[in-house]
């Protein structure tokens, strides 16, 4: 599917996300303008997209809700996407355990937040489900450095998941 929405997710990463999302109830943390949301919604049963749409120190602080919704409509997937506007710490506890078959985390990239998101998302995924993290292996020299790699490696080391593979900067794990 050719999508012209700006994104930092590569074509190879999108292909893997689509494969993992096919036919499943998907949870996405961090949607920005909706490129990955549109791609997954095209093949998923449903996508629950969670973002507060105000940005952060990594993505910038733009309001993204209106263009996000416009992109969902433009690509005809708006009826397959359920929006959850808020912070993951507040919204994730509202989902029932085992509600999703796949999750994609591309939220705030600090080690602390990524680790908190991974723990909370694991509780709402069915056993044996896949969980993908974007920006694995990246630690840009920034005021607020990325900590995705450290959070994912710790999550795996703690026995909560098994590393399945990495496509560019997309780490995929399978829950234990």
Backbone bond lengths (Angstrom), bond angles and torsions (degrees), N, CA, C in turn:
res aa  C-N    CA-C-N  psi(-1)  N-CA   C-N-CA  omega(-1)  CA-C   N-CA-C  phi
1 X - - - 1.455 - - 1.526 108.32 -
2 X 1.289 117.59 122.89 1.448 122.64 179.75 1.529 109.46 -85.95
3 X 1.327 116.54 116.42 1.462 122.36 -177.04 1.522 108.20 -124.32
4 X 1.334 116.91 128.72 1.466 120.29 -177.16 1.531 113.40 -102.03
5 X 1.312 117.60 30.36 1.464 122.64 177.11 1.536 107.86 -88.67
6 X 1.345 118.34 131.09 1.466 119.75 178.80 1.530 111.75 -55.59
7 X 1.348 115.62 141.03 1.458 120.56 -179.14 1.514 110.24 -159.26
8 X 1.329 115.69 157.46 1.461 121.78 172.35 1.528 109.94 -101.36
9 X 1.328 117.45 0.15 1.465 122.06 -179.87 1.527 108.23 -87.42
10 X 1.326 116.28 126.62 1.465 120.99 -176.55 1.535 111.40 -74.84
11 X 1.317 115.65 165.20 1.471 120.68 177.47 1.521 111.48 -59.98
12 X 1.330 117.68 -39.27 1.469 121.04 178.63 1.526 110.85 -65.12
13 X 1.328 115.61 -39.76 1.465 119.65 178.33 1.523 110.81 -67.02
14 X 1.334 116.89 -40.76 1.467 121.03 177.11 1.521 110.24 -60.78
15 X 1.318 117.96 -42.59 1.466 121.06 179.61 1.526 110.53 -59.20
16 X 1.325 117.08 -41.25 1.473 120.71 179.28 1.528 110.42 -69.02
17 X 1.326 117.46 -41.18 1.469 120.37 177.74 1.524 110.90 -60.89
18 X 1.310 116.75 -42.89 1.466 120.71 179.17 1.524 110.56 -62.62
19 X 1.316 116.41 -42.00 1.471 120.50 178.53 1.528 110.78 -60.21
20 X 1.321 116.62 -45.39 1.459 121.31 -178.37 1.528 112.78 -71.99
21 X 1.315 117.73 -27.93 1.470 122.33 -177.85 1.520 113.34 -85.26
22 X 1.312 118.62 -17.49 1.463 121.87 -172.42 1.532 112.23 -55.56
23 X 1.339 114.49 119.89 1.456 122.36 176.26 1.511 115.80 73.13
24 X 1.303 117.63 6.41 1.472 120.70 -175.04 1.527 112.38 -108.18
25 X 1.332 114.48 162.45 1.460 122.39 166.96 1.521 105.44 -84.17
26 X 1.325 116.78 119.18 1.460 122.74 -170.88 1.521 110.53 -112.57
27 X 1.326 115.17 142.40 1.455 122.55 172.06 1.522 107.57 -115.09
28 X 1.335 116.06 127.32 1.457 121.29 178.33 1.524 108.96 -119.89
29 X 1.334 116.51 126.18 1.461 121.91 174.73 1.518 107.88 -106.14
30 X 1.310 115.87 112.98 1.449 121.56 -178.26 1.514 110.05 91.21
31 X 1.319 116.31 108.09 1.470 119.77 -175.77 1.520 113.06 -121.77
32 X 1.311 117.85 -15.76 1.458 124.81 -178.36 1.526 110.42 47.78
33 X 1.328 119.88 -110.00 1.465 122.18 -178.62 1.522 113.32 -98.34
34 X 1.336 116.94 -4.49 1.456 119.96 170.38 1.514 118.50 103.92
35 X 1.319 119.25 9.56 1.469 119.41 -179.66 1.526 111.46 -57.81
36 X 1.328 117.10 -54.72 1.467 119.76 -179.25 1.526 111.18 -66.56
37 X 1.315 117.21 -33.26 1.467 121.12 178.58 1.526 110.21 -61.76
38 X 1.313 116.17 -48.92 1.467 121.27 179.45 1.528 110.45 -60.53
39 X 1.322 116.39 -45.86 1.463 120.69 -178.11 1.527 111.36 -61.69
40 X 1.320 117.18 -45.43 1.470 119.82 -179.44 1.523 111.31 -71.70
41 X 1.324 117.65 -39.53 1.469 120.73 -179.44 1.528 111.82 -62.58
42 X 1.317 116.74 -28.03 1.467 120.06 179.22 1.525 112.18 -63.62
43 X 1.334 117.14 -23.82 1.475 120.41 -175.95 1.531 113.73 -122.33
44 X 1.325 117.38 -15.54 1.467 121.82 -178.30 1.525 111.25 -81.42
45 X 1.305 115.21 164.89 1.461 119.48 171.65 1.519 108.69 -70.58
46 X 1.344 115.41 -46.11 1.469 122.56 177.22 1.525 107.56 -158.00
47 X 1.337 116.14 151.03 1.459 121.57 174.55 1.518 108.30 -122.08
48 X 1.325 115.44 124.35 1.461 121.44 171.71 1.523 105.54 -95.92
49 X 1.322 116.62 112.90 1.454 122.30 -175.87 1.524 109.43 -103.79
50 X 1.327 116.02 119.79 1.458 122.51 -177.28 1.527 109.67 -114.54
51 X 1.319 115.79 118.81 1.470 121.94 179.03 1.521 106.80 -160.92
52 X 1.304 116.62 147.66 1.459 117.12 176.93 1.521 111.28 -91.56
53 X 1.315 117.81 -6.82 1.470 125.23 171.99 1.527 114.06 56.80
54 X 1.331 115.80 32.72 1.467 120.82 173.82 1.526 111.45 -121.65
55 X 1.323 116.58 2.34 1.454 121.36 178.74 1.514 113.08 76.48
56 X 1.334 114.48 -171.16 1.456 121.73 -179.59 1.526 108.74 -161.07
57 X 1.329 115.64 -174.76 1.461 119.95 -177.53 1.530 112.97 -68.51
58 X 1.333 118.14 -15.80 1.461 121.49 177.66 1.523 111.90 -92.23
59 X 1.317 117.29 -44.66 1.466 122.01 -174.47 1.528 112.72 -93.19
60 X 1.312 117.06 -8.22 1.459 120.05 -173.06 1.521 108.87 93.39
61 X 1.304 117.36 168.65 1.469 121.16 -172.75 1.526 113.07 -110.84
62 X 1.298 116.78 41.95 1.472 120.82 179.22 1.525 110.70 -83.07
63 X 1.327 115.31 148.99 1.469 121.84 171.18 1.523 107.07 -77.76
64 X 1.320 118.56 119.40 1.462 121.11 -173.75 1.528 114.42 -116.25
65 X 1.318 118.93 -0.92 1.462 120.27 -175.09 1.526 112.52 -62.41
66 X 1.321 118.52 -49.27 1.471 120.65 -177.80 1.531 112.01 -61.06
67 X 1.343 120.03 -49.95 1.465 117.92 178.45 1.526 112.68 -65.90
68 X 1.327 117.44 -31.01 1.464 121.11 176.39 1.523 110.42 -60.60
69 X 1.328 116.83 -50.91 1.472 121.51 -179.82 1.528 110.46 -62.98
70 X 1.320 117.40 -41.51 1.472 120.73 177.14 1.524 111.39 -59.41
71 X 1.334 117.34 -40.69 1.467 120.80 179.25 1.531 111.73 -66.67
72 X 1.319 117.24 -38.80 1.473 119.70 177.20 1.524 110.36 -60.95
73 X 1.321 116.53 -43.52 1.469 121.26 179.36 1.521 110.90 -67.18
74 X 1.329 116.53 -43.76 1.467 120.91 -177.77 1.527 111.77 -59.92
75 X 1.320 117.55 -34.28 1.465 120.85 -179.60 1.525 112.73 -97.80
76 X 1.329 117.36 6.41 1.456 121.53 172.88 1.512 115.55 69.33
77 X 1.335 117.88 27.34 1.464 120.17 179.68 1.530 112.29 -114.64
78 X 1.322 116.97 7.13 1.460 120.44 -175.32 1.527 113.03 -59.39
79 X 1.324 118.55 -27.99 1.468 120.72 179.71 1.523 112.35 -81.95
80 X 1.329 117.72 -8.37 1.465 121.72 177.98 1.526 112.08 -105.22
81 X 1.339 116.95 3.45 1.464 121.04 -178.42 1.521 109.10 -120.18
82 X 1.322 115.00 127.46 1.460 121.49 175.38 1.525 106.98 -105.76
83 X 1.319 115.51 120.68 1.466 121.15 -177.01 1.524 110.75 -86.79
84 X 1.308 114.61 137.11 1.466 122.44 173.01 1.526 105.03 -128.13
85 X 1.323 116.54 103.43 1.459 120.95 -177.19 1.519 108.11 -95.87
86 X 1.332 115.13 113.74 1.456 120.87 -178.86 1.513 110.05 164.05
87 X 1.316 115.15 -175.72 1.457 121.80 178.80 1.523 110.03 -88.70
88 X 1.314 116.02 144.81 1.468 120.01 -177.53 1.521 112.21 -59.24
89 X 1.319 117.81 -36.11 1.469 120.79 -179.59 1.525 112.15 -61.47
90 X 1.331 116.68 -27.78 1.465 121.78 -178.63 1.529 111.13 -92.04
91 X 1.333 117.84 -40.97 1.466 121.35 -171.83 1.534 112.94 -84.78
92 X 1.317 118.96 -40.20 1.472 120.26 -174.94 1.531 114.25 -56.65
93 X 1.335 119.86 -38.84 1.465 118.83 178.68 1.538 114.28 -63.53
94 X 1.338 117.51 -12.93 1.462 120.92 -179.06 1.533 113.16 -81.54
95 X 1.340 117.44 -15.82 1.464 121.05 179.87 1.521 110.28 -82.93
96 X 1.334 115.12 148.35 1.467 119.12 179.54 1.531 110.28 -79.81
97 X 1.316 117.40 150.17 1.466 120.89 177.20 1.530 111.31 -57.76
98 X 1.316 116.38 139.88 1.461 121.78 176.72 1.516 115.35 73.12
99 X 1.319 118.37 15.46 1.469 121.95 -174.24 1.528 113.69 -72.25
100 X 1.330 117.48 -22.11 1.463 120.17 -172.47 1.527 111.93 -123.72
101 X 1.339 114.50 151.51 1.461 121.01 178.72 1.513 113.19 -101.85
102 X 1.333 117.40 -9.87 1.459 122.13 178.05 1.517 108.58 -160.54
103 X 1.333 116.15 144.76 1.467 120.67 176.58 1.522 109.98 -137.49
104 X 1.323 114.36 146.17 1.462 122.97 178.23 1.519 107.70 -124.25
105 X 1.340 116.46 120.15 1.456 121.39 -179.91 1.522 109.22 -106.60
106 X 1.323 114.97 118.38 1.464 122.17 176.17 1.526 107.31 -144.55
107 X 1.338 115.07 50.46 1.458 121.17 -177.79 1.509 111.42 -96.07
108 X 1.324 116.37 -142.22 1.459 120.52 178.82 1.522 107.67 -68.57
109 X 1.324 117.42 132.69 1.455 122.73 -164.14 1.526 115.81 -95.75
110 X 1.323 118.58 13.29 1.457 118.18 176.33 1.530 108.92 -71.76
111 X 1.328 115.97 155.99 1.464 119.83 179.65 1.525 110.65 -59.97
112 X 1.316 116.96 -44.21 1.459 120.98 -178.03 1.533 111.77 -61.22
113 X 1.331 117.19 -48.68 1.464 119.48 -177.74 1.523 111.53 -69.66
114 X 1.312 117.68 -40.53 1.460 120.71 178.86 1.528 110.45 -62.10
115 X 1.323 117.70 -40.55 1.468 121.54 178.53 1.533 110.42 -65.43
116 X 1.339 117.00 -43.34 1.467 120.58 177.70 1.524 110.62 -62.53
117 X 1.331 116.97 -42.98 1.461 120.54 179.27 1.527 110.84 -63.66
118 X 1.328 117.23 -43.13 1.468 120.56 -179.70 1.531 111.09 -59.97
119 X 1.324 117.05 -44.87 1.473 121.31 179.37 1.530 110.89 -62.44
120 X 1.323 116.40 -46.35 1.466 120.47 -178.13 1.522 111.49 -68.04
121 X 1.313 117.47 -39.93 1.465 121.07 179.22 1.528 110.31 -67.62
122 X 1.318 118.03 -39.81 1.470 120.80 179.50 1.526 111.27 -56.65
123 X 1.321 117.05 -33.32 1.471 121.05 179.80 1.534 112.80 -69.30
124 X 1.335 117.37 -24.99 1.467 119.01 -177.74 1.531 112.63 -103.71
125 X 1.334 116.85 3.77 1.465 121.12 175.00 1.521 110.10 -94.93
126 X 1.321 115.87 146.75 1.460 120.46 174.50 1.532 108.67 -67.48
127 X 1.327 118.27 150.10 1.465 120.41 177.58 1.528 110.86 -55.05
128 X 1.317 116.59 139.39 1.453 121.70 179.33 1.513 114.65 80.36
129 X 1.331 117.75 3.40 1.466 121.77 -179.66 1.520 111.02 -73.38
130 X 1.319 114.35 161.56 1.454 121.42 176.93 1.516 110.57 -95.26
131 X 1.333 114.15 148.52 1.449 122.36 179.02 1.530 106.60 -136.25
132 X 1.335 116.99 125.84 1.460 121.49 -178.81 1.522 109.55 -113.72
133 X 1.337 115.11 141.62 1.457 122.64 -179.92 1.522 108.49 -122.18
134 X 1.325 116.65 128.27 1.467 119.28 177.35 1.525 110.04 -90.74
135 X 1.318 115.66 151.39 1.460 125.54 177.66 1.527 113.57 74.59
136 X 1.323 116.26 27.90 1.460 122.51 172.20 1.534 108.11 -69.60
137 X 1.318 116.42 135.66 1.460 120.57 -179.96 1.516 114.03 86.69
138 X 1.325 116.78 1.98 1.468 120.73 -179.67 1.527 109.15 -110.59
139 X 1.298 115.73 128.84 1.457 120.89 173.81 1.520 107.42 -140.19
140 X 1.326 116.76 74.47 1.460 119.33 -176.28 1.525 111.63 -62.59
141 X 1.287 115.19 151.43 1.453 121.34 178.02 1.523 108.02 -76.63
142 X 1.315 115.17 86.26 1.461 121.68 -177.55 1.509 109.14 -129.59
143 X 1.303 114.52 167.89 1.459 119.94 176.46 1.530 110.43 -62.15
144 X 1.328 116.99 -38.55 1.464 122.20 176.16 1.530 106.50 -114.91
145 X 1.332 117.88 92.81 1.469 120.19 -175.10 1.524 112.81 -69.21
146 X 1.327 115.08 154.11 1.460 121.18 175.09 1.529 108.76 -70.94
147 X 1.310 116.74 143.61 1.465 121.52 177.30 1.512 111.70 -131.41
148 X 1.342 116.76 22.27 1.463 121.35 -178.02 1.526 110.63 -60.23
149 X 1.315 116.84 -46.50 1.461 120.93 -177.51 1.520 111.23 -58.12
150 X 1.308 116.36 -48.86 1.469 120.60 -179.04 1.527 111.14 -63.57
151 X 1.330 117.71 -40.77 1.467 121.05 -179.93 1.523 111.27 -66.13
152 X 1.318 117.55 -43.93 1.470 121.09 179.88 1.522 110.18 -66.20
153 X 1.321 117.27 -45.74 1.465 120.30 -179.52 1.530 111.42 -60.54
154 X 1.326 117.32 -39.62 1.469 120.93 177.63 1.524 111.19 -67.30
155 X 1.324 117.10 -39.82 1.464 122.72 178.71 1.534 109.72 -60.09
156 X 1.316 116.65 -42.99 1.466 122.21 178.46 1.530 110.43 -70.45
157 X 1.335 117.25 -44.63 1.468 121.75 -178.57 1.529 111.66 -61.77
158 X 1.332 116.45 -31.30 1.466 120.81 178.91 1.529 112.57 -75.63
159 X 1.331 117.24 -1.11 1.460 121.22 177.88 1.514 114.38 80.69
160 X 1.317 118.00 13.00 1.461 121.40 -178.44 1.518 112.19 -81.78
161 X 1.331 115.77 -19.73 1.464 120.76 -178.33 1.519 108.63 -158.64
162 X 1.332 113.78 165.02 1.460 121.00 176.09 1.526 108.34 -116.50
163 X 1.329 116.56 133.78 1.464 120.44 177.51 1.526 108.17 -67.14
164 X 1.330 115.26 126.95 1.467 121.51 179.80 1.520 110.15 -97.44
165 X 1.327 116.92 -36.91 1.452 120.42 179.46 1.508 111.99 166.77
166 X 1.332 114.39 170.57 1.455 121.58 179.60 1.519 108.13 -129.96
167 X 1.329 116.11 128.76 1.458 123.12 173.59 1.527 105.91 -114.22
168 X 1.328 115.44 108.54 1.466 121.70 -173.99 1.521 109.81 54.20
169 X 1.342 118.81 -104.40 1.465 120.82 179.19 1.529 111.81 -113.85
170 X 1.326 116.89 20.05 1.467 121.67 179.05 1.520 108.68 -105.31
171 X 1.335 115.73 107.71 1.462 120.72 176.74 1.518 108.44 -90.94
172 X 1.323 116.35 132.81 1.465 121.78 178.95 1.517 108.63 -118.49
173 X 1.330 115.22 127.07 1.451 121.60 176.59 1.522 109.18 -121.73
174 X 1.328 114.85 159.25 1.468 120.16 175.44 1.514 107.22 -118.85
175 X 1.318 116.39 129.17 1.456 120.37 -178.81 1.517 111.04 -64.03
176 X 1.321 114.09 144.35 1.477 120.89 179.63 1.524 109.93 -70.11
